[in-house]
Amino acid sequence: MLYPELFKQLESVRWDMDKDIPWASFEADKLSDEQAQTIKMNAITEWSALPATEMFLRDNRDDSDFSAFMSIWFFEEQKHSLVLMEYLKRFRPDLAPTEQELHEVRFEFEPAPALETLMLHFCGEIRLNHWYRRAAEWHTEPVIKHIYTTLSQDEARHGGAYLRYMKRALDNFGLEAKAAFTKIGVLMASARRTAQALHPTNLHVNKLLFPRDTIQSRLPDPEWLEQWLDKQINFDSVWENKVVERILHNMSLLMDRSFKSVQELNRYRKEIAASLGSAGGGALPSAA
């Protein structure tokens, strides 16, 4: 089991909201209304770890090890929401999310293949690590800069934990796991070809609720993510390339084969699909 070791590792580096966040260093003149609004949206988005955890527990009912790990992931992700809300309550209480705004992003995700979902969230952690690193650079107020840096480090550790479970899945499921991981890897490393940001919170997950079946569509400002990425933190092609490089690097490690481009990964995906036969190949899922 991986859970006991991961618990110890993550427990040893866990930060304390009271002791490790430099609240006394707040500089009011360095926090703009525009910046504060984005903090609110991120706080609500982080709250969506709640429905994601419910999905993980439902779809991994036969995997108690991974389900137990969700206790760590869920705690730390909800803590991200909590620390952002605490920041707003202290310094911009008028923008603190309401309980109803938080509850709005809790809805049922349709069942999905567990291996593909695992890879999707692994890529999501990589992307969020880079988004938060860029947010820390964009912000000018020192306390929130510290918070975003702290959250980005958590997301990197979560990605590392998911990677451990992906390695275990390769041992247990072989080609089936390779097919799932490469399929989602190609999708998530192809964000430049889509009109929207490729992250689990921005993908459609419930046909009956369409089009309000993404986390972002249920926020007070459904358009905020693209504005945040394109106009505020300026998550440009240089940063997007960093995300793609990390995905390709980790896929190279997992598959014991070097991938220098998404095209190379896609060719390998097709090789795996051919090995599995037409039933196991499948078409690439669309971002919608």
C-alpha positions in Angstrom: 0.0 0.0 0.0 1.2 3.5 -0.8 -1.1 5.4 1.6 0.9 4.9 4.8 4.1 6.1 3.2 2.5 9.0 1.5 0.8 10.0 4.7 4.1 10.3 6.5 5.7 12.2 3.6 3.0 14.7 3.3 2.5 15.1 7.0 6.2 16.0 7.4 5.9 19.0 5.2 2.4 20.1 6.0 2.2 23.9 6.7 0.2 25.5 9.5 -2.3 28.2 8.6 -1.6 30.3 11.7 2.1 29.8 12.0 3.4 29.5 8.5 1.4 32.3 6.7 2.9 35.7 7.4 -0.4 37.4 8.1 1.3 40.4 9.9 3.1 41.3 6.7 0.0 42.3 4.9 0.3 45.6 2.8 -3.2 46.9 2.0 -2.0 49.3 -0.7 -0.6 46.4 -2.7 -3.9 44.5 -3.1 -6.1 45.8 -5.9 -9.8 45.1 -6.3 -9.0 43.1 -9.5 -6.5 40.9 -7.6 -8.9 40.3 -4.7 -11.7 39.2 -7.1 -9.4 36.5 -8.5 -8.6 35.2 -5.0 -12.4 34.7 -4.5 -12.7 32.8 -7.7 -9.8 30.5 -6.8 -11.2 30.0 -3.3 -14.5 28.7 -4.8 -12.7 26.6 -7.4 -10.6 24.9 -4.7 -13.8 24.0 -2.9 -14.6 21.7 -5.9 -12.2 19.2 -4.3 -15.4 18.1 -2.5 -17.3 16.7 -5.5 -14.1 15.5 -7.0 -13.4 13.4 -3.9 -17.0 12.0 -4.0 -16.3 11.0 -7.6 -12.9 9.4 -6.7 -14.4 7.4 -3.8 -17.3 6.2 -6.0 -15.2 5.2 -9.0 -12.4 3.6 -6.9 -14.6 1.6 -4.6 -12.4 -1.5 -5.3 -9.2 0.3 -4.4 -9.0 1.0 -0.6 -5.4 2.2 -0.8 -6.1 5.0 -3.2 -9.4 5.8 -1.5 -7.6 6.2 1.8 -5.1 8.6 0.1 -8.1 10.7 -0.8 -8.3 11.6 2.9 -5.0 13.5 2.5 -5.7 15.0 -0.9 -9.2 16.2 0.2 -7.9 17.7 3.4 -5.1 19.6 1.7 -7.2 20.8 -1.2 -10.0 22.0 1.1 -7.3 23.8 3.1 -6.3 25.7 0.0 -9.9 27.0 -0.2 -9.9 27.8 3.5 -6.6 29.8 3.5 -7.8 31.9 0.5 -11.1 32.5 2.3 -9.2 33.4 5.5 -7.2 35.9 3.5 -10.4 37.5 2.2 -12.1 37.5 5.6 -9.1 39.3 7.1 -8.5 41.8 4.4 -11.4 41.9 2.0 -14.4 40.5 3.9 -16.8 41.9 1.3 -15.4 39.4 -1.1 -15.5 36.3 1.1 -17.5 33.5 -0.7 -20.9 32.8 0.7 -21.9 29.2 1.6 -24.3 29.1 -1.3 -21.5 30.2 -3.7 -19.4 27.3 -2.4 -22.2 24.8 -2.5 -22.9 25.7 -6.1 -19.8 23.9 -7.3 -20.8 20.7 -5.6 -22.6 18.5 -8.1 -22.4 14.9 -9.3 -19.8 14.0 -11.9 -20.7 11.2 -14.2 -18.8 7.9 -13.7 -15.7 7.7 -15.8 -12.8 5.2 -16.2 -10.7 5.3 -13.1 -7.3 5.2 -14.9 -8.2 8.0 -17.2 -9.5 10.1 -14.3 -6.3 9.5 -12.4 -4.2 10.8 -15.4 -6.5 13.7 -15.9 -6.0 14.9 -12.3 -2.3 14.2 -12.4 -2.1 16.6 -15.4 -4.4 19.0 -13.5 -1.9 19.1 -10.6 0.9 19.9 -12.9 -1.1 22.7 -14.6 -2.3 24.2 -11.3 1.3 24.2 -9.9 2.3 26.3 -12.8 -0.8 28.5 -12.7 -0.2 29.3 -9.0 3.5 29.9 -9.5 2.5 32.5 -12.1 -0.1 33.9 -9.8 2.5 34.4 -7.1 4.5 36.4 -9.6 1.6 38.5 -10.7 0.3 39.5 -7.3 2.0 42.4 -5.6 0.8 41.9 -2.0 3.3 39.9 0.0 1.0 37.7 2.0 -1.0 36.4 -1.0 2.2 35.9 -2.9 3.4 33.7 -0.1 0.1 31.8 -0.1 0.1 31.1 -3.8 3.7 29.9 -3.6 2.7 27.6 -0.8 -0.3 26.2 -2.7 1.8 25.6 -5.8 4.2 23.5 -3.8 1.3 21.4 -2.4 0.0 20.8 -6.0 3.5 19.6 -7.0 3.5 17.1 -4.1 0.0 15.9 -5.0 1.1 15.4 -8.6 4.0 13.3 -7.2 1.6 11.2 -5.2 -0.7 10.6 -8.2 2.4 9.6 -10.1 3.1 6.8 -7.5 -0.4 5.4 -8.1 0.1 5.6 -11.8 3.3 3.6 -11.6 1.4 1.0 -9.5 -1.3 0.9 -12.1 1.2 0.1 -14.8 2.4 -2.8 -12.8 -1.2 -4.0 -12.2 -2.9 -3.3 -15.5 -0.1 -3.0 -18.1 -1.3 -2.0 -21.6 -4.7 -0.9 -20.3 -3.0 1.6 -18.0 -0.6 2.8 -20.8 -3.6 3.3 -23.2 -5.5 5.4 -20.6 -2.5 7.5 -19.6 -1.3 8.2 -23.1 -4.8 9.0 -24.3 -5.3 11.6 -21.6 -1.7 12.8 -21.8 -2.1 13.7 -25.4 -5.3 15.5 -24.7 -4.0 17.5 -21.7 -0.7 18.4 -23.4 -2.6 19.8 -26.4 -4.1 22.9 -24.7 -2.8 25.2 -27.4 -5.2 23.6 -29.9 -8.3 24.3 -27.8 -10.3 27.4 -27.1 -10.4 26.8 -23.3 -8.0 26.0 -20.5 -7.6 22.2 -20.1 -8.0 21.5 -16.4 -10.4 19.2 -14.6 -12.4 22.2 -13.3 -13.1 23.4 -16.9 -14.2 20.1 -18.5 -17.8 18.9 -18.9 -18.7 16.1 -16.5 -22.5 15.7 -16.5 -24.6 15.7 -19.7 -27.9 16.3 -17.9 -26.6 19.6 -16.5 -24.9 20.8 -19.7 -23.8 23.6 -20.2 -23.6 24.2 -16.5 -21.7 21.0 -15.9 -18.2 22.4 -15.3 -16.9 23.9 -12.1 -16.0 27.1 -13.9 -19.5 27.5 -15.3 -21.0 27.5 -11.8 -18.8 30.3 -10.4 -20.2 33.8 -9.8 -18.2 34.9 -12.8 -18.0 31.9 -15.3 -15.7 33.9 -17.6 -13.1 34.6 -15.0 -10.6 31.8 -15.8 -9.8 32.9 -19.3 -9.5 36.5 -18.1 -7.2 35.4 -15.2 -5.0 33.3 -17.5 -4.8 35.6 -20.5 -5.0 39.1 -19.2 -3.9 38.9 -15.5 -1.3 36.3 -14.7 -0.4 36.2 -18.4 -0.1 32.4 -18.7 1.5 32.6 -22.2 3.0 30.1 -24.5 6.3 30.1 -22.5 4.4 28.9 -19.4 2.2 26.6 -21.4 5.3 24.9 -22.8 6.5 24.4 -19.2 3.3 22.4 -18.5 3.6 20.4 -21.7 7.3 19.6 -21.0 6.4 18.3 -17.5 3.7 16.1 -18.8 6.0 14.7 -21.5 8.8 14.3 -19.0 6.7 12.3 -16.6 5.2 10.2 -19.4 8.7 9.4 -20.6 9.5 8.2 -17.1 6.4 6.2 -16.8 6.6 4.5 -20.2 10.4 4.2 -20.1 10.6 5.9 -23.5 11.5 9.4 -24.5 8.8 11.8 -25.7 10.1 15.1 -27.1 6.7 16.2 -28.4 3.0 15.6 -28.2 3.2 14.1 -31.7 5.6 11.5 -30.4 3.4 10.7 -27.5 0.4 10.4 -29.8 2.2 8.0 -32.1 3.0 5.8 -29.0 -0.6 6.0 -28.0 -1.6 4.6 -31.4 0.9 1.8 -31.0 -0.6 0.9 -27.6 -4.1 1.1 -29.0 -3.2 -1.2 -31.8 -1.7 -3.7 -29.3 -4.9 -3.7 -27.4 -7.1 -4.0 -30.5 -9.9 -1.8 -31.6 -11.9 -2.3 -28.4 -9.1 -0.9 -26.3 -7.9 1.9 -28.6 -10.7 4.4 -28.7 -10.7 7.9 -30.1 -9.3 10.8 -28.2 -11.9 12.5 -26.0 -12.7 16.0 -27.0 -12.2 18.9 -24.5 -15.9 19.2 -24.3 
